């Protein structure tokens, strides 16, 4: 098992962006545990920062204890809600989550909110997650196009988030598959996808002569070049 995991290379970076004072994003990566995640906190002040950190700590702890990924995410939702109530917050603090587990040659991804996971293989980029967002619902209904969604005034409104959505209504979506050599999993907050479109992301991921970290650095630089309107976090996992 350890031999398989050692064929994993990953890069990671978070940046506050050019227009925010606080970085409410957080991330985690551990080849031995086979877990990677990105969380994008919300709630203003330092609440988003607390929510995303609590999500990360809870999920890592639960995975270490053998909890399945979707269940670990549900427990994080409950813990953030509990913490918010203890603090008597007027507004709930929340966070998106996108996470990937790799065990042997299989991967599983799970998400809540609009942080995304993409799979890159053979020069093609596929978005595995589907945003839990107001504009995604409009796209699904055929009301607006994907291009229109990019500039929609409510594009940042999420319909699901940890700490905000009650456990009974929480929709933890998952997808699994085979991770063959040459494949790359990209996890990112919307600070990347707001500024860099899928075509440009695919082009940067095709630079396989670069290390995973160099690719991540280029993606974050592209988001800042695009305006850096939000915190941006990128984790790239490669199977060799």
KOLBALUM-215618 format. One line per field, with one value per residue (C-alpha): x, y, z; residue number from 1; residue in three letters. Coordinates in steps of 0.05 Angstrom, whole numbers, m for minus. Layout:
c1: X ...
c2: Y ...
c3: Z ...
num: NUM ...
residu: Ala ...
END
This chain:
c1: 0 55 89 26 18 90 73 30 59 22 29 m9 m16 m64 m64 m106 m118 m113 m178 m187 m153 m166 m153 m214 m192 m155 m129 m96 m54 m25 m1 5 m66 m88 m129 m131 m182 m198 m247 m271 m299 m353 m388 m348 m299 m259 m318 m303 m231 m256 m307 m258 m205 m256 m278 m206 m190 m254 m247 m173 m189 m247 m208 m152 m203 m228 m292 m316 m306 m379 m393 m331 m359 m427 m393 m356 m423 m450 m387 m388 m462 m448 m389 m429 m486 m437 m408 m480 m463 m516 m500 m480 m408 m399 m351 m351 m312 m282 m241 m207 m184 m136 m129 m86 m108 m178 m201 m263 m283 m337 m361 m410 m414 m378 m305 m289 m252 m229 m198 m145 m126 m97 m102 m175 m203 m269 m304 m324 m362 m425 m430 m483 m498 m555 m526 m514 m589 m604 m556 m589 m658 m632 m646 m575 m513 m446 m416 m472 m461 m389 m413 m480 m489 m508 m452 m423 m488 m482 m543 m505 m449 m422 m445 m503 m542 m575 m549 m616 m614 m539 m524 m454 m443 m391 m358 m306 m264 m197 m135 m87 m16 m17 m82 m86 m138 m146 m181 m194 m234 m276 m221 m188 m248 m275 m213 m187 m232 m230 m192 m136 m135 m129 m73 m33 m44 m17 52 69 144 134 127 58 80 103 35 m1 42 24 m51 m50 m10 m62 m118 m81 m68 m142 m159 m150 m219 m222 m178 m150 m129 m104 m84 m60 m52 m16 m11 55
c2: 0 49 36 55 119 140 146 206 276 338 413 463 538 588 663 718 749 822 849 813 826 757 689 647 588 529 463 398 346 280 224 174 186 191 254 323 378 451 491 562 595 648 690 754 777 716 668 639 626 589 548 525 507 468 430 412 389 348 313 296 269 227 199 179 141 104 143 143 210 230 215 254 314 306 306 370 403 384 408 476 486 467 515 572 561 559 625 653 679 723 697 625 613 566 535 497 432 391 330 272 205 160 88 45 59 84 154 182 255 290 361 411 482 512 492 445 382 370 308 319 261 255 329 334 369 344 378 322 364 403 469 475 546 590 600 525 515 568 532 465 496 524 595 620 594 576 639 682 649 674 746 736 783 723 677 672 649 577 533 485 497 464 501 533 473 431 359 330 373 367 340 309 289 237 206 152 120 92 136 113 140 208 230 293 314 389 415 490 545 591 643 603 588 660 686 628 590 515 521 560 511 452 486 498 426 400 425 357 371 419 393 392 450 491 479 502 564 580 570 617 669 665 678 739 763 755 803 763 783 728 682 629 559 504 432 388 312 272 197 174
c3: 0 19 m47 m85 m44 m56 m130 m111 m120 m98 m96 m54 m44 m14 m25 6 m63 m81 m50 16 82 112 81 101 57 86 58 77 41 66 20 76 99 26 41 8 19 6 49 33 96 97 149 152 205 227 226 158 180 242 203 149 201 242 180 164 235 242 175 185 255 230 171 217 259 197 185 112 77 68 142 163 125 160 228 209 192 261 296 262 278 351 356 325 376 434 411 404 335 305 236 223 203 144 96 31 27 m28 m10 m43 m16 m54 m33 m79 m150 m131 m115 m81 m81 m40 m37 m8 m37 m96 m85 m142 m161 m232 m264 m317 m362 m432 m445 m424 m363 m332 m274 m227 m176 m190 m153 m99 m120 m142 m212 m221 m208 m262 m310 m295 m310 m376 m352 m362 m398 m366 m395 m366 m298 m296 m291 m255 m195 m150 m173 m103 m70 m47 m32 13 63 126 188 150 123 177 178 155 92 78 9 10 m62 m79 m140 m145 m199 m219 m215 m268 m279 m313 m281 m240 m189 m179 m117 m113 m81 m126 m122 m178 m221 m215 m250 m293 m341 m352 m417 m384 m325 m373 m410 m346 m323 m389 m369 m341 m348 m290 m219 m187 m143 m203 m236 m172 m169 m241 m228 m168 m208 m264 m213 m187 m258 m271 m214 m150 m126 m73 m31 m77 m57 m103 m88 m145 m137 m190 m199 m230
num: 1 2 3 4 5 6 7 8 9 10 11 12 13 14 15 16 17 18 19 20 21 22 23 24 25 26 27 28 29 30 31 32 33 34 35 36 37 38 39 40 41 42 43 44 45 46 47 48 49 50 51 52 53 54 55 56 57 58 59 60 61 62 63 64 65 66 67 68 69 70 71 72 73 74 75 76 77 78 79 80 81 82 83 84 85 86 87 88 89 90 91 92 93 94 95 96 97 98 99 100 101 102 103 104 105 106 107 108 109 110 111 112 113 114 115 116 117 118 119 120 121 122 123 124 125 126 127 128 129 130 131 132 133 134 135 136 137 138 139 140 141 142 143 144 145 146 147 148 149 150 151 152 153 154 155 156 157 158 159 160 161 162 163 164 165 166 167 168 169 170 171 172 173 174 175 176 177 178 179 180 181 182 183 184 185 186 187 188 189 190 191 192 193 194 195 196 197 198 199 200 201 202 203 204 205 206 207 208 209 210 211 212 213 214 215 216 217 218 219 220 221 222 223 224 225 226 227 228 229 230 231 232 233 234 235 236 237 238 239 240
residu: Unk Unk Unk Unk Unk Unk Unk Unk Unk Unk Unk Unk Unk Unk Unk Unk Unk Unk Unk Unk Unk Unk Unk Unk Unk Unk Unk Unk Unk Unk Unk Unk Unk Unk Unk Unk Unk Unk Unk Unk Unk Unk Unk Unk Unk Unk Unk Unk Unk Unk Unk Unk Unk Unk Unk Unk Unk Unk Unk Unk Unk Unk Unk Unk Unk Unk Unk Unk Unk Unk Unk Unk Unk Unk Unk Unk Unk Unk Unk Unk Unk Unk Unk Unk Unk Unk Unk Unk Unk Unk Unk Unk Unk Unk Unk Unk Unk Unk Unk Unk Unk Unk Unk Unk Unk Unk Unk Unk Unk Unk Unk Unk Unk Unk Unk Unk Unk Unk Unk Unk Unk Unk Unk Unk Unk Unk Unk Unk Unk Unk Unk Unk Unk Unk Unk Unk Unk Unk Unk Unk Unk Unk Unk Unk Unk Unk Unk Unk Unk Unk Unk Unk Unk Unk Unk Unk Unk Unk Unk Unk Unk Unk Unk Unk Unk Unk Unk Unk Unk Unk Unk Unk Unk Unk Unk Unk Unk Unk Unk Unk Unk Unk Unk Unk Unk Unk Unk Unk Unk Unk Unk Unk Unk Unk Unk Unk Unk Unk Unk Unk Unk Unk Unk Unk Unk Unk Unk Unk Unk Unk Unk Unk Unk Unk Unk Unk Unk Unk Unk Unk Unk Unk Unk Unk Unk Unk Unk Unk Unk Unk Unk Unk Unk Unk Unk Unk Unk Unk Unk Unk
END
